[in-house]
Amino acid sequence: MPELPEVEHAVRRLRVALVGRAIVRARALHRSLRRSMTPARLRSLAGRTVREVSRRGKHQLLHLDSGALLHVHFRMTGDWEWHATGAPSPAHVRFALELDDATTVVLSDSRALATVAFVRGVADLPALGPEADDPTLTADWLRAALRGRRGAIKTVLLDQRLLAGIGNIYASEALWHAQLSPRASAASLAPARVTRLLAGIRKALARGMAREGRHEEGESHEFLVYDREGAPCHRCGAAIRRLVQGQRSTYWCPRCQRV
Ligand SMILES: [Zn+2]
């Protein structure tokens, strides 16, 4: 599932293709989008120029010259691709924007869970905490934000109202960097551990951004702990374990992430 680094990278690529371009035709190609993107709404996109593409957490916003805002969320498997208008579309295309430079930007999504809809503003998005990569966040702020939160730190980190942009992958990665147990109680983390957690979140996201950059060059890069059950920990060599928390898989090192 795309998280902050993947969505940020997608937004940067989309900006290059879209900003300053006029939309010639918009099409919804899957029934999952036909309710939010009615024929009249699709027609309203024709002739509009895209002024900016922005990101808030895992949400993408296309700002049109009419003042309208088009909200896109990738959910599980969404991504942007583009091709020359008229060329065969890639598989699993759900939404397409034909542009005035004879290219077509498409939302491809094998699971068809991605959403596209007009919103009036950021206030229409679900409640979101600060951006997880916000450099102005402090350990004191995070400690206060965790106070009163019930449950294990791994599960609490997935709440977009705490920090926007962290999902299942980067929560595991951040806790591995911080050498914190995913089962530790979020509300009772000692100050030194909260400091380590914030540093771990930053390391995980920075590594994710770098990984996305290299991904484009065709290299494959695995995560440090996510999806590595049974493989040796990159820090201590112990076998990585998987546990299920809130119906989501958590990957962790039982030796260097003790409670
Ligand atoms: Zn380890």
Residues whose N, C-alpha, C, O or C-beta is under 5 A from the ligand:
A	BS01	ZN	C233 R235 C236 G237 A238 C253 R255 C256
